[in-house]
C-alpha cells in the first residue's frame, strides 16, 4: 500500500506539471513547454528512485503522458520503449502524443504496430488514431487519399470492437471523413449515430462548408437548432464561413443576432473575428469595422487585424487597407503582422499594380518583421513583376527560392512572357520547370510564344 501511495503521489505531481499554464517555445522546429518539461524530468528522476518494479508500468504511462503534453516525444518514446509489458494506455498515450505534435505518420505506424503485437485497441486508441489521420491530412492535402484509406481501416476496427456507436468515436469518425474530403461518408456515419452531440454537428457543418457545400451547411445548422441542440462558438464560426462563401449578408446578420443573444460575442474573440471576416467577404466594410472596433484593443489579435485588412483588400479599398496596416505597425498594440497580413498587402498591391510598394512590403516582411516568405508571397510578387513587364526581376526572384517549390513561380513567369511576347524569358521559365511534363498549359504557352516569334 505504501508503494501504491508513492506512485499515486508521483502521478499527482505529473498532473500538476500538466495543469500549469505555460506557452510553448519553439525548439528545433517543435513547440515545447520548457519549464514543464524540466519539472517532468525531475519527477522522472524521483520516480526511478522511489518506484518499485511492479508499479513501473503505471508510473511509466504517467511519464509518457506528461512528456507528450510537454511536446517532447523523444523523452516519451524513451520511456515507452523501456516498458516491458505495454498496455492499451501505454500505446494510446504515445499515439495521441504523436498526433498532437504533428507527427501523424508516426502515430499511425505505431497504431499498426500495436495491433501487430497483439494488443487489442479500445475506444481511446481509436480516438487517438483518428486524430492522427486528421493531423496528417491537414498537414498536407496530398496525403488526404492515404489518410482516408487509413481512416476507413480504423473505422473497421471501431465497428469490430463495437465502439462505432460510442458517441465520441462516432463524432471523431464524422470529423475524420469530413477533413479527409469524403463528405458522403461523414454524412453516412452522422445519420447512423444513435446519439449526437454538438461536436458531431460542428464537424459536418464545417466539413460541408470547406467542401464547397455552403448551402448544405446552412441547412444542417437549421436542422441542428430544430432538433434541440445548442450551437457553440465553433458552430457559429463554421456557419459564418458558409454565409461568407455564399455572400449571404442577411443570413449572416441573423447569425450575429443569435451570437449576441447567446452572450458569445462578449467573450469569444474567435467568433468576433469570424464576423469581421464574414462582413469583409460580403463587402459590408462598415459592419466589419463596427465589429472590429467593438472587439477592443485588449481582445484583438492578429486574426482580427488580418480579417479587417483582407476585407479592405477584397474591396480594392487600398487607402483603408494601408491605413489599417500602418495602425497595426504603429506601436499602439504589441501585435505584429505575420505572413497572412503581408500576403493580403501583396495581393492588394498586385490588384492595384503597385509594384514598388509591393517590393517594399516584401522587404519589410523579411528585414523588419522577421517573417519568412513562403511560395504564396513569392508567387504574388513574381506575378506582379511579370504583369508589369519587369521580367528580369521576376526571373531573378523565381531563381531565389528552392527548386522544389518554384514551379508556380515559373508558370507565372511563362504566362507573363507569353503576354509580353518575350521568347527568351519564356524559354528560361519553361526549362526551369521541374514538373513541366505534367503541365499541358506550359507546352501551349511556350508553343504560342514561339509561333509569335516564327520559331
PyMOL commands that set and color helices and strands:
alter all, ss='L'
color gray80, all
select helices_A, chain A and resi 2-19+34-50+53-70+73-82+88-100+104-116+123-139+141-160+167-179+183-192+198-210+214-226+233-246+249-261+269-281+285-295+302-314+318-329+339-352+355-367+375-387+391-399+403-405+407-419+423-432+436-438+440-452
alter helices_A, ss='H'
color red, helices_A
select strands_A, chain A and resi 25-27+30-32
alter strands_A, ss='S'
color yellow, strands_A
deselect
rebuild
show_as cartoon
